[in-house]
Amino acid sequence: MNKRVYLLTIVSFVVGMVELIIGGILDLVAEDLHVSIGHAGFLITAFSLVFAVASPVLLMMTSKVERKRLTLLTLLVFFAGNGIAIFSPTYSVLLIARILSAASGSLLVVLCITIASNIVSEQYRARAIGVVFMGISASLVLGVPIGLMLGNAFGWRAPFILIAGLTLLSMAGVYFFMEQMASKPAVSLMTQIKTLKNRKLLFGQLTSFLFLAGHLTLYGYLTPFLKTALGLNGTWVSIVYLVFGCAAVAGGGVGGFLADRFGTKRSIIGFIILFGFTMFVIPYTTFSLPLFLSVMIIWSMLSWAITPAMQSYLIESSTAETSDIQQSLNNTALHFGIAFGSAIGGFVIEQSTVESNATVGGCFIIIALATALISMSERKRSLSALRNQS
């Protein structure tokens, strides 16, 4: 496989790192900028919301720009966004920085996938795309804990300095090692949206949205939860995030295996039920750290286990012509879920206590179970009808 794919993996790692890094240092940001934790949590909401909307829009707007040049320009904007975050004197300026980073980051992920699939032979295409996505999963395992350690040691701006430095290295790598690549016509937004006339696909995408919304209602505020409910200090919080990340990535592999073994439908329903159960149970495990960690590991594994099953389900439920569109829409649905869940979590923590976030998140998981059942009970339409929608 072309070694330049790993350079693109580094880029995806940097983008994945910047999205949720705020979640680990919410209390530090809130204290320094004199805002509540709920307001600080909106920085996650804003990032994910912009990420979800900007990706298809920017891809259409830049469809005629040569890919290497576009990647470099987008990396420059991404660098500027993180540079502004480093020197942000107020919450409003930091919010603008997050918006810039989200818009450019969303386009970078799509560009990395596009370039990776084009610089390798067809037999390595799926593997190359998988390696690029590994960059995002690696950012969960390494990026957030490293960011937490830097934040606790040197202040909340330190992780953004690291991200800015990695962005400069990425720009140098793309400039010197990537070849020019012609652009391809982009699929219009209307064409993408029309595929959701199929209720099977619509409720499948809605399930992804609700699942992530429920997850982020608690995960987006995991740091204040750990400090308030368990009394953990910064070092222990970093350790918990590292354990969570490792378990989540392992869960992705287990989820793919189980989906192949038992089928996508059974796996999705099973994962949702178990995930919802763990969320409702978590607040009642905080009296014992070992018990909490045991339940948290199951929770974190399930948070990613559903992803390969859901992606396979969407491919099975669509035609060859629309399967790629469903993967793109699923990425948008996931980020809308992150935005919505972090917003709800911020509202709950302002109106009640952080311990209530898990219960509220669990309620969204129950709704996700309902939408999954509706999707799977919908009789599959004929292939000709799906082609007409596309």
N, C-alpha and C positions, 0 to 999 in steps of 0.2 A: 504494500500500500504506500502511496505517495507520502513522504515524511512531512510535507508541508501541511498536511491535515492536522498535525499536532500543533503547528503554529496557530491554526484557526481554533484549536481546542483551548489554547492559552487565552485567546480573545474572548471566547465564550465563558471561560473561568472568571475573567475580570468582570464581565457584565453580570454574571450570576452572583458574584461577590457583592457588588454594589447594591443589588436590589433589596436584600433583607438585612444588610449589615446594621441598619438603623435599629432593627428589632433587638439586637443584643446590647445596644448602648443607649436605649431610650432614656433611661434615668439620667445619664450624663448629659445628653443633649438638652433635656428638659430643664435641668438645674442650671446649665450654663446660659441658655437663651431665655430663661425665666418664663417658661410655659409649662402647662400641665403635661402629664404623661399621655393623656388622651390626645392633646394637640400634637405632641411629638409623634404619636402613632400615626397621625394623618400623613406624615412624610412617607410612610409605607403605602398608604392608600393612594396618594397622589402619584407616586412612582408607578404602581401597578396599573392604575387607571390609564395613565398616559401610555404606558408600555403596550397595553391591550389595544388601544385605539390607533396609536401612531404606526404600528408595524404595517398593516395593509395599506394605509393611506400614503405613507412615505415610500413604500415599495412602488406604488403606482406613479407617484410624482417623480421618482428618480429612475423610471424604467428604461430611459434612453441613455443613462450615464454609464460609461464604461466601469466595470465592476471593481477593478483595482483602485482606480481613482476615487470612486465613491466610498470604498472602504477606508481609504486614507482620510478623506474629508470627514467622514462620520466619526472616525477615531479622534480627529482633531476637536470636533464638537464635544465628544464624550470627555476628552481631556479637559476642555474648558469648563464643562459642567462640574467636574470633580475639583478643578482648581478654584472655582467660585465657592464650592462647599468648604474648602479648607479655610478660606478667609471670610466666611459668612459672619457678619457682625450681628445679624438679627435672624429671627425665624423666617421672615418673609424672603430674605435673600437665599437662605438655605432651601426653601421650598422651590424657588426659581431654579436653583442649581439641580435639584432632584428632577425637575421637569425636563431640563436639558439632557441630563444623564439618561432618563427613561426613554425619551424620544430617540436619541442616538443609539442607545443600547438595544432597543427593539429592532432597529434596522440592522445593527451589527449581527445579531443572532441569525436573522434571515439570510444575510449576506454570507456568513460563515457556512451555513447549511448549503446554500446555492453553490458557492465556490468549491466546497469539499466534494459535492456530488459531481462536479464537472472536471476536477483535476485527477480523478481516479477512473479506472476502467469500470464497466458496468457491474462486473462480478464483485467489486469492492464497494459499491455505492452505498448499500445499506450499512455496511460496517463503518464507512467513513462518517456518515451522518450520526451513527451511534457514538463514535469517538468524540465528535463535536459536542453532543449532548452530555458526554461524560465530564466535560469541562464545567458544565453548570452543576452537576451532582458533586463534583470535587470541590466546588466553591462552598457547597453546603457543609462538607466534611472539614475542610481546611480553612476556608475563607472566613466564616463567621467566628470560629474560635480564635483565629489569629487576630481578627479585628477586635474581638473582645479583650484579648490580652494587651494589644496595643492601646486600646481605648482606656483600659484601667490603669495602664502604666504611664501613658503620655497624654491622655486627654482624647476626647471623641473625634478630634480632627485628624489624629494620627492614621487611622485606617484609610482615610481619603488621600493622604499623602502617599501611602503604599499603592493605592489603586491608580493614582496619577502616574507614579513611576512605572508601574506595569503597563499602563497605556502607552507611554513613550516607547518602551521596549517593543510592544506590539506593533506600533507604527513603523519602527525601524525594521522589524522582521518582514512586515508586509511590503515595505518599499524595496527591500533588497532581494527578497526570495520569491515573491509572488509575480506571476506573469500577468500581462494585460488580458482581460477577458471581456468579450462582447456581451452586451445586455440581451435579455430575452423579454418578449412581450409579457406584461403582467396580466393576471386574471382580474377582471373588473370586480369591484365590490358587489355590484348587483348580481353578478353571476355567482359569487360566493354565497350571498344571502339567499338566493333562490333555492339552493340545495336544502335549506332548512324548511322548505314546504313539506318535506317528508317528516312526519311527526316522530318516526323512529329515531332519526338523526337529531331532530330538535330537542327531544327529551333526553337523548344521550348527552348532548352538549350541556343541557341544563343541569344534568347530574354532576358533571365535572365542575361546573360553576358553583353549585351548592356545596359539594364536597370540600372544595378549597375554601369557600367562605366559612364553613364550619370549622375547618382546621385552623385558619388564620385568626379566627376570633380568639383563640387561646395562644397559638404559637407566636403570633405577632406581639404578644405581651408576656412571653415566657419569662423574660428577665425579671420584670417586677413581680410576677407570680412566684418565681423561685425565691426571691429575696423576701417577699411578704409572707408567703405561706410556709416556706421551709426555713427561712432565716439564713440563706446561703450568702457567702461573700462573693466578690468578683472572680476569684480563682475557681471556686466550685461551680459557679455559673458557666465559666468557660469549659470546664470538664463535662458538665451536663450537655452543653451544646455539641461537644465533640462526640460524646456517646450517642446523642440523638442523630447526628449526621451519619455516623458509621452504620447505625441501625437502619436509617432511611435508605441508604444506598444498597445495603444488603436486602432490604425489603423489595427494592425494584427487581433484583434478580430472582428472589423467591416468588414474587408476584407473576413474573413472566413464566416461570416453571409451572406454577399451579394453573395458570391460564391455559397453557398448552396441555396440561394433564387432565384437567376437569372441565375445560371449556370456558370461554370468556364470560358467558352469562352467569353461570354458577359462581365463578370467582368474584365477579363484581358485586353480586348480592351478598356473598359471604364476607367480603372485605368491608363493605359498608356497614353491615350489622355489627361486626366485631369492632370496627373503628368507633362507631357511635357508642357502643358499650364502654370502651376504654375512656372516652371523653367524659361520660357521666360518672365514671368511677374515680377518675383522677383526683378530684377535690377531697375524697375520703381516704386517700393514701398518704397525705402529707404528714401524718403523725410519725411515719417511719420512712427514712430516706431509702433504705434497700427496697422496701415495698414500692415506693413511688418510682424508683428507677426501673424496677421490673415491669411495671405497667407502662411507663413512659417508653421503654424499648419496644414493646408491642405496638403502642400508639404510633411511634415514629416509623416502624417497619410498614405498618398498614398505610401510612400517609403516602408512601411511594409505591406500595405493592399494587395499588389499583391502576396506576398509570399505564403499564404495558397492556393490561387486560382491556382497559377502556379504549386505547388506541387501536388494538386489534379488533375490538367490537365495532368501532366506527368504520374501519376498513371493510369488515365483513358486511356491514349494513349499507355500504355505498357501492357504487360502480367503480370500475377502473379509472373512469374519467373524472370522478369526483372525490376519490379517496385522498388525494393530496390536499384538496381544498378542505376536507374535514380535519386533517391534521393541523392545518393553519388556523382554522376556526377554533379547534380545541385549545391551541396555545392562547388565543384571544380569550376564550371562556375561562381558562385557568387564571389568567391575570385579572380578569374582571372579578373572579372569585376572591383572589388575594386582596384586591382593592376594597371590595364590599365587606369581606370578613374583618379586615383591619379597621375599617370605619365603624362597623358594629361593635367590635371589641373596644375601640376608643370610647364609644358612647356608653357602653356597659360599665367600663372602669370609672367613668365620670359620674354616673348615676348610682352605682352600687360599689362593689369591691371587685378586685381582680379575680377573686375566687369564683365569682359568678360567671366569668367568661367561658369556662369549660361547659357549664350547663347550657348556656345560650348556644354555644357552638354545637353541642350535641343535638339540639332541636333542629338545626339546619341539616344535620346528617340524617335525621328521620325524614325530612322532606326530600332529601337526595335519594333516599331509599324508595320513596313513593314515585319520583320521576323515573328512576331506573326501571321499576316494575311496569310503569306505563309504557316506556320505550320498548321494553322486551315483549310486552303483550300485544303491541301494534303489529299487525300482519305486514310482512315485508311486501312492499310494492313491486310491481314488475320493473325489470331493468329498463324497458322502453320509457316508462313514466319518469324514472330517475334521470334518464338522459335528456328528456324534454325539459326538466327543471334546471339542468345545468346549461 
